[in-house]
Amino acid sequence: MKDKLLMLRPGFYQGAEGPFYCGDAIAVEGLLSFFPQLRSEIDVEYIDAPRPRQAIVELIGEANQSAPVLVLGAGRAPVDNSVEVRAYGQTRFIDSPDQIRRYLSSQYGVARPAS
């Protein structure tokens, strides 16, 4: 199983206000734009913003609905030991945009951010 990245579909509404985009997804989306080969290495799914976010709930539980979130494929472990990974049962995931970018950069051999 590939790693799976779930992000909010842009142009969503909150009540009568909007359209909005997810600010946390912008940097992750930018990395995918700079290195489009990542899209063939991982599964990317855009989901609707309103909760419950069923696609996320099915993978990592109702308490972990933040997005973006990267769910690690079976048997996948970060090459970079500093990447913070959380768990829901046997499923491991990363729910920090900075950590997601760090993981993708190190795991798939693309450039990483300058310090």
DRENRO-92211 format. One line per field, with one value per residue: residue number from 1; residue in three letters; chain; z, y, x of N, C-alpha, C, CB in turn. Coordinates in nm, 4 decimals. Atoms other than C-alpha are relative to their C-alpha. Last residue first. Glycine has a CB too. Example, Ala and Ser with C-alpha at 12.3 -4.5 7.8 and 13.67 -1.06 7.14 Angstrom:
<atoms>
tise	c(2 / 1) $
vexse	c(SER / ALA) $
kolgu	c(A / A) $
n_Z	c(-0.0060 / 0.0000) $
n_Y	c(-0.1190 / -0.1190) $
n_X	c(-0.0820 / 0.0890) $
ca_Z	c(0.7140 / 0.7800) $
ca_Y	c(-0.1060 / -0.4500) $
ca_X	c(1.3670 / 1.2300) $
c_Z	c(0.0730 / 0.0000) $
c_Y	c(0.1090 / 0.1200) $
c_X	c(-0.0770 / 0.0900) $
cb_Z	c(-0.1415 / 0.1246) $
cb_Y	c(0.0462 / 0.0027) $
cb_X	c(0.0414 / -0.0992) $
</atoms>
This chain:
<atoms>
tise	c(115 / 114 / 113 / 112 / 111 / 110 / 109 / 108 / 107 / 106 / 105 / 104 / 103 / 102 / 101 / 100 / 99 / 98 / 97 / 96 / 95 / 94 / 93 / 92 / 91 / 90 / 89 / 88 / 87 / 86 / 85 / 84 / 83 / 82 / 81 / 80 / 79 / 78 / 77 / 76 / 75 / 74 / 73 / 72 / 71 / 70 / 69 / 68 / 67 / 66 / 65 / 64 / 63 / 62 / 61 / 60 / 59 / 58 / 57 / 56 / 55 / 54 / 53 / 52 / 51 / 50 / 49 / 48 / 47 / 46 / 45 / 44 / 43 / 42 / 41 / 40 / 39 / 38 / 37 / 36 / 35 / 34 / 33 / 32 / 31 / 30 / 29 / 28 / 27 / 26 / 25 / 24 / 23 / 22 / 21 / 20 / 19 / 18 / 17 / 16 / 15 / 14 / 13 / 12 / 11 / 10 / 9 / 8 / 7 / 6 / 5 / 4 / 3 / 2 / 1) $
vexse	c(SER / ALA / PRO / ARG / ALA / VAL / GLY / TYR / GLN / SER / SER / LEU / TYR / ARG / ARG / ILE / GLN / ASP / PRO / SER / ASP / ILE / PHE / ARG / THR / GLN / GLY / TYR / ALA / ARG / VAL / GLU / VAL / SER / ASN / ASP / VAL / PRO / ALA / ARG / GLY / ALA / GLY / LEU / VAL / LEU / VAL / PRO / ALA / SER / GLN / ASN / ALA / GLU / GLY / ILE / LEU / GLU / VAL / ILE / ALA / GLN / ARG / PRO / ARG / PRO / ALA / ASP / ILE / TYR / GLU / VAL / ASP / ILE / GLU / SER / ARG / LEU / GLN / PRO / PHE / PHE / SER / LEU / LEU / GLY / GLU / VAL / ALA / ILE / ALA / ASP / GLY / CYS / TYR / PHE / PRO / GLY / GLU / ALA / GLY / GLN / TYR / PHE / GLY / PRO / ARG / LEU / MET / LEU / LEU / LYS / ASP / LYS / MET) $
kolgu	c(A / A / A / A / A / A / A / A / A / A / A / A / A / A / A / A / A / A / A / A / A / A / A / A / A / A / A / A / A / A / A / A / A / A / A / A / A / A / A / A / A / A / A / A / A / A / A / A / A / A / A / A / A / A / A / A / A / A / A / A / A / A / A / A / A / A / A / A / A / A / A / A / A / A / A / A / A / A / A / A / A / A / A / A / A / A / A / A / A / A / A / A / A / A / A / A / A / A / A / A / A / A / A / A / A / A / A / A / A / A / A / A / A / A / A) $
n_Z	c(-0.1401 / -0.0560 / -0.0206 / -0.1285 / -0.0786 / 0.0648 / 0.0580 / 0.1453 / 0.0407 / -0.0333 / 0.0524 / 0.1453 / 0.0338 / -0.0364 / 0.1007 / 0.1261 / -0.0102 / 0.0044 / 0.1353 / -0.0009 / 0.0191 / -0.0274 / 0.0802 / -0.0355 / 0.1088 / 0.0759 / 0.0130 / -0.0333 / 0.0325 / -0.0986 / 0.0500 / -0.1062 / 0.0403 / -0.0714 / -0.1339 / -0.0909 / 0.0120 / 0.0456 / -0.1157 / 0.0288 / -0.0024 / -0.0847 / 0.0536 / 0.0517 / -0.0614 / 0.0811 / -0.0772 / 0.0677 / 0.1355 / 0.0560 / 0.1275 / 0.0786 / -0.0744 / -0.0078 / -0.1089 / -0.1255 / -0.0075 / 0.0309 / -0.1129 / -0.1050 / 0.0562 / -0.0038 / 0.1230 / -0.0083 / -0.0818 / -0.1159 / -0.1301 / -0.0380 / -0.0686 / -0.0463 / 0.0046 / -0.0474 / 0.0381 / -0.1083 / -0.1102 / 0.0431 / 0.0217 / -0.1277 / -0.0067 / 0.0392 / 0.0283 / 0.0333 / 0.1244 / 0.1077 / 0.0160 / 0.0680 / 0.1413 / 0.0474 / 0.0098 / 0.1037 / 0.1171 / -0.0341 / -0.0070 / -0.1233 / 0.0222 / -0.0725 / -0.0100 / 0.0830 / 0.0361 / 0.1170 / -0.0079 / -0.1409 / -0.0732 / -0.0896 / 0.0408 / -0.0084 / 0.1341 / 0.0248 / -0.0153 / 0.0088 / -0.0445 / 0.0483 / -0.0937 / 0.0065 / 0.0000) $
n_Y	c(-0.0429 / -0.0578 / -0.1452 / -0.0334 / -0.1060 / -0.1318 / -0.0541 / 0.0140 / 0.1336 / 0.1011 / -0.0362 / 0.0166 / 0.1420 / 0.0601 / -0.0433 / 0.0664 / 0.1381 / -0.0030 / -0.0327 / -0.1345 / -0.1014 / -0.1278 / -0.1182 / -0.1117 / -0.0962 / 0.0374 / 0.1453 / 0.0331 / 0.1291 / 0.0376 / 0.0874 / 0.0413 / -0.0164 / -0.1144 / 0.0363 / -0.1067 / 0.0039 / -0.1163 / -0.0681 / -0.1202 / 0.0277 / 0.1131 / 0.1314 / 0.0799 / 0.1320 / 0.1024 / 0.1120 / 0.1230 / 0.0152 / -0.1166 / -0.0468 / -0.0430 / -0.1012 / -0.1253 / -0.0272 / -0.0301 / 0.0383 / 0.1424 / 0.0777 / -0.0008 / 0.0650 / 0.1460 / 0.0236 / 0.0883 / 0.1206 / 0.0199 / -0.0555 / -0.1147 / 0.0312 / -0.1248 / -0.0059 / -0.1299 / -0.0247 / 0.0061 / 0.0793 / 0.1402 / 0.0441 / 0.0487 / 0.1445 / 0.0734 / 0.1355 / -0.0052 / -0.0752 / 0.0870 / 0.1046 / -0.0592 / -0.0073 / 0.1385 / 0.0385 / -0.0755 / 0.0831 / 0.1013 / -0.0599 / 0.0386 / 0.1089 / 0.0028 / 0.1251 / 0.0709 / -0.0700 / -0.0845 / -0.0670 / 0.0218 / -0.1023 / 0.0424 / -0.0602 / -0.1457 / -0.0513 / -0.0581 / -0.1455 / -0.0531 / -0.1378 / -0.0680 / -0.1042 / -0.1274 / -0.1189) $
n_X	c(0.0212 / -0.1231 / -0.0042 / 0.0615 / -0.0630 / 0.0090 / -0.1223 / 0.0045 / 0.0435 / -0.1006 / -0.1318 / 0.0010 / 0.0097 / -0.1294 / -0.0981 / 0.0362 / -0.0483 / -0.1464 / -0.0458 / -0.0571 / 0.1042 / -0.0658 / 0.0322 / -0.0878 / -0.0184 / -0.1203 / -0.0091 / 0.1385 / 0.0611 / 0.1015 / 0.1055 / 0.0917 / 0.1398 / 0.0557 / 0.0477 / -0.0420 / -0.1456 / -0.0761 / -0.0581 / -0.0806 / -0.1432 / -0.0395 / 0.0318 / -0.1109 / 0.0102 / -0.0636 / -0.0522 / -0.0354 / -0.0528 / -0.0675 / 0.0546 / -0.1163 / -0.0750 / 0.0752 / 0.0922 / -0.0705 / -0.1406 / -0.0155 / 0.0528 / -0.1025 / -0.1195 / 0.0109 / -0.0758 / -0.1170 / -0.0164 / 0.0879 / -0.0379 / 0.0820 / 0.1252 / 0.0594 / 0.1462 / 0.0481 / 0.1390 / 0.0985 / -0.0550 / 0.0008 / 0.1388 / 0.0542 / -0.0217 / 0.1200 / -0.0479 / -0.1422 / -0.0124 / 0.0482 / -0.1010 / -0.1157 / 0.0373 / -0.0048 / -0.1412 / -0.0703 / -0.0273 / -0.1004 / -0.1329 / -0.0687 / -0.0945 / -0.1262 / -0.0731 / -0.0960 / -0.1239 / 0.0239 / 0.1292 / 0.0314 / 0.0752 / 0.1084 / 0.1261 / 0.0131 / 0.0255 / 0.1314 / 0.0040 / 0.1360 / 0.0126 / 0.1202 / 0.0383 / -0.0715 / 0.0838) $
ca_Z	c(0.7187 / 0.3513 / 0.2758 / 0.1403 / -0.2162 / -0.3358 / -0.2325 / -0.1804 / 0.1905 / 0.2815 / 0.1006 / 0.1660 / 0.5386 / 0.5808 / 0.3908 / 0.6100 / 0.9217 / 0.8246 / 0.7423 / 1.0781 / 1.0697 / 1.0155 / 1.0288 / 1.1462 / 1.1364 / 1.3755 / 1.6277 / 1.5551 / 1.5552 / 1.5410 / 1.3537 / 1.4235 / 1.1649 / 1.3408 / 1.2400 / 0.8734 / 0.6700 / 0.7959 / 0.8228 / 0.5752 / 0.6577 / 0.5539 / 0.3860 / 0.6005 / 0.6325 / 0.5505 / 0.6930 / 0.5630 / 0.7328 / 1.0857 / 1.1454 / 1.4156 / 1.6923 / 1.4553 / 1.3741 / 1.1647 / 0.8356 / 0.8320 / 1.0072 / 0.7374 / 0.4465 / 0.6598 / 0.7256 / 0.9873 / 0.9498 / 0.6640 / 0.4528 / 0.1511 / 0.0550 / -0.1900 / -0.2185 / -0.3057 / -0.3326 / -0.3133 / -0.5517 / -0.8701 / -0.7117 / -0.5814 / -0.9427 / -0.9501 / -0.7518 / -0.7378 / -0.7522 / -0.4891 / -0.2646 / -0.3236 / -0.2312 / 0.0992 / 0.1546 / 0.0704 / 0.2715 / 0.6066 / 0.4614 / 0.3670 / 0.0970 / 0.1383 / -0.0661 / 0.1549 / 0.4092 / 0.4220 / 0.6537 / 0.6185 / 0.2451 / 0.0464 / -0.2549 / -0.2135 / -0.1526 / 0.1884 / 0.1862 / 0.2334 / 0.1573 / 0.1308 / 0.1527 / -0.0894 / 0.0000) $
ca_Y	c(2.6169 / 2.5394 / 2.3195 / 1.9706 / 1.8643 / 1.5360 / 1.1913 / 1.0162 / 0.9466 / 1.2520 / 1.5127 / 1.3421 / 1.3051 / 1.6652 / 1.7896 / 1.5828 / 1.7024 / 2.0660 / 2.0045 / 1.8283 / 1.5299 / 1.2341 / 0.8856 / 0.5289 / 0.2685 / -0.0271 / 0.1202 / 0.4909 / 0.6011 / 0.9229 / 0.9892 / 1.2792 / 1.2986 / 1.3271 / 0.9729 / 1.0746 / 0.7535 / 0.7382 / 0.3928 / 0.2193 / -0.1359 / -0.0732 / 0.2662 / 0.5751 / 0.7961 / 1.1573 / 1.4175 / 1.7598 / 1.7834 / 1.7280 / 1.4510 / 1.2564 / 1.2089 / 1.0286 / 0.7519 / 0.6969 / 0.5347 / 0.5317 / 0.8698 / 1.0225 / 0.9250 / 1.0082 / 1.3680 / 1.4181 / 1.7031 / 1.9482 / 2.0039 / 1.7794 / 1.5497 / 1.5624 / 1.2365 / 1.1973 / 0.8457 / 0.8450 / 0.7749 / 0.8918 / 1.2234 / 1.2621 / 1.2863 / 1.6322 / 1.7786 / 2.1569 / 2.1215 / 1.8467 / 2.0655 / 2.3574 / 2.1402 / 2.0635 / 2.4335 / 2.5271 / 2.2498 / 2.4278 / 2.7326 / 2.5226 / 2.7047 / 2.9125 / 3.0070 / 3.1295 / 3.2236 / 3.1044 / 2.8147 / 2.7399 / 2.7044 / 2.5063 / 2.6301 / 2.4032 / 2.0267 / 1.9488 / 1.7245 / 1.3515 / 1.2053 / 0.8274 / 0.6362 / 0.3479 / 0.0000) $
ca_X	c(1.7002 / 1.6488 / 1.3488 / 1.4121 / 1.4770 / 1.3321 / 1.4502 / 1.1149 / 1.1325 / 1.3380 / 1.1304 / 0.7964 / 0.8705 / 0.9870 / 0.6804 / 0.4460 / 0.6300 / 0.5790 / 0.2112 / 0.1565 / -0.0788 / 0.1545 / 0.0041 / 0.0568 / -0.2182 / -0.1844 / -0.4283 / -0.4287 / -0.0668 / 0.1320 / 0.4566 / 0.6899 / 0.9673 / 1.3061 / 1.4037 / 1.4269 / 1.3906 / 1.0326 / 0.8769 / 0.6470 / 0.5353 / 0.1768 / 0.1449 / 0.1704 / -0.1348 / -0.0510 / -0.2862 / -0.3791 / -0.6132 / -0.7341 / -0.9863 / -0.8004 / -1.0599 / -1.3002 / -1.0572 / -0.7455 / -0.8450 / -1.2257 / -1.2366 / -1.0145 / -1.2416 / -1.5464 / -1.4561 / -1.7240 / -1.7028 / -1.7344 / -1.4206 / -1.4759 / -1.1897 / -0.9025 / -0.7118 / -0.3452 / -0.1992 / 0.1790 / 0.4679 / 0.2941 / 0.1968 / 0.5532 / 0.6731 / 0.5121 / 0.8042 / 0.7546 / 0.3751 / 0.3657 / 0.5838 / 0.3453 / 0.0458 / 0.2178 / 0.2871 / -0.0734 / -0.2404 / -0.2153 / -0.3927 / -0.6957 / -0.8899 / -1.2031 / -1.5124 / -1.6488 / -1.9105 / -2.2721 / -2.1941 / -1.8279 / -1.7740 / -1.5184 / -1.3245 / -1.0246 / -1.0682 / -0.9256 / -0.6216 / -0.5637 / -0.2212 / -0.1936 / 0.1350 / 0.1236 / 0.0000) $
c_Z	c(0.0206 / 0.1433 / 0.0588 / 0.0217 / 0.1297 / 0.0932 / -0.0784 / -0.0706 / -0.1506 / -0.0548 / 0.0253 / -0.0607 / -0.1516 / -0.0387 / 0.0275 / -0.1071 / -0.1263 / 0.0031 / -0.0133 / -0.1410 / 0.0153 / -0.0278 / 0.0475 / -0.0932 / 0.0490 / -0.1111 / -0.0677 / -0.0221 / 0.0448 / -0.0424 / 0.1155 / -0.0587 / 0.1080 / -0.0368 / 0.0774 / 0.1376 / 0.0979 / -0.0068 / -0.0516 / 0.1300 / -0.0281 / -0.0131 / 0.0934 / -0.0498 / -0.0642 / 0.0775 / -0.0982 / 0.0979 / -0.0281 / -0.1392 / -0.0589 / -0.1372 / -0.0812 / 0.0693 / 0.0039 / 0.1117 / 0.1394 / 0.0164 / -0.0234 / 0.1161 / 0.1030 / -0.0533 / -0.0118 / -0.1379 / 0.0167 / 0.0725 / 0.1155 / 0.1432 / 0.0320 / 0.0567 / 0.0569 / -0.0171 / 0.0611 / -0.0589 / 0.1135 / 0.1097 / -0.0521 / -0.0183 / 0.1312 / 0.0021 / -0.0369 / -0.0460 / -0.0461 / -0.1359 / -0.1123 / -0.0232 / -0.0814 / -0.1488 / -0.0499 / -0.0157 / -0.1040 / -0.1202 / 0.0315 / -0.0023 / 0.1330 / -0.0571 / 0.0711 / -0.1385 / -0.0818 / -0.0483 / -0.1279 / 0.0263 / 0.1458 / 0.0719 / 0.0887 / -0.0490 / 0.0107 / -0.1421 / -0.0306 / 0.0289 / -0.0213 / 0.0645 / -0.0608 / 0.1198 / 0.0000) $
c_Y	c(0.1436 / 0.0439 / 0.0442 / 0.1499 / 0.0265 / 0.1030 / 0.1280 / 0.0730 / -0.0213 / -0.1374 / -0.1096 / 0.0299 / -0.0200 / -0.1484 / -0.0616 / 0.0358 / -0.0794 / -0.1405 / 0.0028 / 0.0315 / 0.1432 / 0.1079 / 0.1211 / 0.1171 / 0.1177 / 0.0997 / -0.0339 / -0.1504 / -0.0037 / -0.1330 / -0.0346 / -0.0767 / -0.0584 / 0.0257 / 0.1161 / -0.0281 / 0.1005 / -0.0270 / 0.1177 / 0.0620 / 0.1193 / -0.0250 / -0.1087 / -0.1352 / -0.0874 / -0.1310 / -0.1008 / -0.1060 / 0.1194 / -0.0327 / 0.1215 / 0.0513 / 0.0598 / 0.1117 / 0.1405 / 0.0495 / 0.0171 / -0.0482 / -0.1493 / -0.0876 / -0.0068 / -0.0713 / -0.1508 / -0.0211 / -0.0680 / -0.1327 / -0.0333 / 0.0407 / 0.1284 / -0.0322 / 0.1332 / 0.0013 / 0.1332 / 0.0136 / -0.0203 / -0.0932 / -0.1435 / -0.0532 / -0.0583 / -0.1526 / -0.0901 / -0.1356 / 0.0063 / 0.0680 / -0.0955 / -0.1018 / 0.0593 / -0.0037 / -0.1434 / -0.0437 / 0.0704 / -0.0860 / -0.1011 / 0.0564 / -0.0270 / -0.1082 / 0.0190 / 0.0604 / -0.0880 / 0.0699 / 0.0775 / 0.0792 / -0.0423 / 0.1192 / -0.0398 / 0.0473 / 0.1523 / 0.0550 / 0.0495 / 0.1496 / 0.0459 / 0.1378 / 0.0739 / 0.0865 / 0.1245) $
c_X	c(0.0359 / -0.0282 / 0.1337 / 0.0121 / -0.0750 / 0.0628 / -0.0149 / 0.1134 / 0.0137 / -0.0363 / 0.1021 / 0.1367 / 0.0087 / 0.0020 / 0.1364 / 0.1017 / -0.0327 / 0.0592 / 0.1526 / 0.0505 / 0.0491 / -0.1034 / 0.0783 / -0.0281 / 0.0819 / 0.0329 / 0.1313 / -0.0098 / -0.1450 / -0.0610 / -0.0932 / -0.1176 / -0.0900 / -0.1463 / -0.0601 / -0.0603 / 0.0604 / 0.1501 / 0.0818 / 0.0479 / 0.0892 / 0.1495 / 0.0508 / -0.0494 / 0.1069 / -0.0055 / 0.0575 / 0.0508 / 0.0905 / 0.0542 / 0.0706 / -0.0410 / 0.1144 / 0.0772 / -0.0563 / -0.0916 / 0.0604 / 0.1434 / 0.0210 / -0.0440 / 0.1128 / 0.1236 / 0.0189 / 0.0617 / -0.1337 / 0.0288 / -0.0941 / 0.0316 / -0.0753 / -0.1373 / -0.0461 / -0.1512 / -0.0418 / -0.1404 / -0.1006 / 0.0524 / -0.0082 / -0.1423 / -0.0514 / 0.0163 / -0.1181 / 0.0528 / 0.1460 / 0.0125 / -0.0402 / 0.1104 / 0.1148 / -0.0330 / 0.0153 / 0.1453 / 0.0866 / 0.0374 / 0.1090 / 0.1422 / 0.0686 / 0.0909 / 0.1343 / -0.0018 / 0.0924 / 0.1263 / -0.0224 / -0.1273 / -0.0135 / -0.0623 / -0.1164 / -0.1359 / -0.0161 / -0.0074 / -0.1399 / 0.0036 / -0.1431 / -0.0101 / -0.1190 / -0.0377 / 0.0877) $
cb_Z	c(0.0952 / -0.0866 / 0.0920 / 0.1172 / -0.0815 / -0.0336 / -0.0863 / -0.0516 / 0.0421 / 0.1505 / 0.0621 / -0.0628 / 0.0544 / 0.1528 / -0.0024 / -0.0455 / 0.1228 / 0.1167 / -0.0413 / 0.1059 / 0.0969 / -0.0878 / 0.0054 / -0.0076 / -0.0550 / -0.0602 / -0.0800 / -0.0887 / 0.0651 / 0.0135 / -0.0646 / 0.0794 / -0.1375 / -0.0287 / 0.0791 / -0.0535 / -0.1464 / 0.0915 / 0.0864 / -0.0822 / -0.0973 / -0.0376 / -0.1400 / 0.1078 / -0.0178 / -0.0363 / 0.0901 / -0.1060 / -0.1064 / 0.0931 / 0.0173 / -0.0155 / 0.1276 / 0.0723 / 0.1263 / -0.0256 / -0.0985 / -0.1413 / 0.0213 / 0.0489 / -0.1255 / -0.0787 / 0.0005 / 0.0619 / 0.1378 / -0.0447 / -0.0116 / -0.0153 / 0.1290 / -0.1154 / 0.0785 / -0.0779 / 0.0472 / 0.1062 / 0.0542 / -0.1269 / -0.0981 / 0.1060 / -0.0166 / -0.1371 / 0.1223 / 0.1200 / 0.0178 / 0.0251 / 0.1323 / 0.0806 / -0.0184 / 0.0804 / 0.1358 / 0.0314 / -0.0634 / 0.1126 / 0.1033 / 0.0168 / -0.1132 / 0.1500 / -0.1388 / -0.0053 / 0.1250 / 0.0316 / 0.1232 / 0.0964 / -0.0638 / 0.1027 / -0.1412 / -0.0807 / -0.0642 / 0.1025 / -0.0921 / 0.0990 / -0.0748 / 0.0302 / 0.0304 / -0.1325 / 0.1215) $
cb_Y	c(-0.0852 / 0.1211 / 0.0439 / -0.0789 / 0.1279 / 0.0381 / -0.0994 / 0.0504 / -0.0230 / -0.0082 / 0.1305 / 0.0903 / -0.0595 / 0.0166 / 0.1537 / 0.0403 / -0.0691 / 0.0818 / 0.1339 / 0.0121 / -0.0236 / 0.0201 / 0.0293 / -0.0417 / 0.0482 / -0.1385 / -0.0578 / 0.0822 / -0.1146 / 0.1105 / -0.1292 / 0.1222 / -0.0683 / 0.1239 / -0.0579 / 0.1415 / 0.0308 / 0.1175 / -0.0975 / 0.1037 / -0.1050 / -0.1275 / -0.0173 / -0.0193 / -0.0622 / 0.0389 / -0.0649 / 0.0277 / -0.0103 / 0.0470 / 0.0320 / -0.1152 / -0.0600 / -0.0231 / -0.0269 / 0.1032 / 0.0806 / -0.0275 / 0.0300 / 0.1441 / 0.0754 / -0.0439 / 0.0764 / -0.1357 / 0.0335 / 0.0038 / 0.1464 / -0.0323 / -0.0804 / 0.1056 / -0.1185 / 0.1196 / -0.1169 / 0.1116 / 0.0670 / -0.0166 / 0.0937 / 0.1127 / -0.0319 / 0.0430 / -0.0581 / 0.0484 / 0.1418 / -0.0402 / -0.0777 / 0.1168 / 0.0844 / -0.0900 / 0.0155 / 0.1478 / -0.0427 / -0.0888 / 0.1087 / -0.1555 / 0.0348 / -0.0235 / -0.0588 / -0.1513 / 0.0478 / 0.1031 / 0.0935 / 0.0447 / 0.0229 / -0.1015 / -0.0369 / 0.0677 / -0.0674 / 0.1109 / 0.0691 / -0.0734 / 0.0921 / -0.0838 / 0.0977 / 0.0741 / 0.0002) $
cb_X	c(0.0805 / 0.0514 / -0.1145 / 0.0666 / 0.0083 / -0.1495 / 0.0589 / -0.1315 / -0.1444 / 0.0179 / 0.0478 / -0.1056 / -0.1318 / 0.0274 / 0.0113 / -0.1434 / -0.0614 / 0.0548 / -0.0562 / 0.1158 / -0.1108 / 0.1313 / -0.1501 / 0.1501 / -0.1359 / -0.0177 / -0.1205 / -0.1067 / 0.0781 / -0.1104 / 0.0594 / -0.0501 / -0.0275 / 0.0828 / 0.1124 / -0.0440 / 0.0451 / -0.0260 / 0.0885 / -0.0817 / 0.0303 / -0.0793 / 0.0599 / 0.1072 / -0.1443 / 0.1473 / -0.1110 / 0.1047 / -0.1158 / 0.1144 / -0.1434 / 0.0991 / 0.0546 / -0.1300 / 0.0666 / 0.1061 / 0.0791 / -0.0465 / -0.1503 / 0.0277 / 0.0480 / -0.1198 / 0.1392 / -0.0390 / 0.0610 / -0.1466 / 0.0099 / -0.1504 / 0.0267 / -0.0094 / -0.0637 / 0.0678 / -0.0948 / 0.0265 / 0.1250 / 0.0843 / -0.0698 / 0.0013 / 0.1483 / -0.0412 / 0.0768 / 0.0800 / -0.0563 / -0.1457 / 0.0196 / 0.0543 / -0.1287 / -0.0984 / 0.0690 / -0.0052 / -0.1297 / -0.0511 / 0.0014 / 0.0021 / 0.1045 / -0.0241 / 0.0218 / -0.0309 / 0.0722 / -0.1058 / -0.0077 / 0.1194 / -0.1403 / 0.0521 / -0.0303 / 0.1100 / -0.1281 / -0.0304 / 0.1037 / -0.0959 / 0.0993 / -0.1271 / 0.1198 / -0.0313 / -0.0950) $
</atoms>
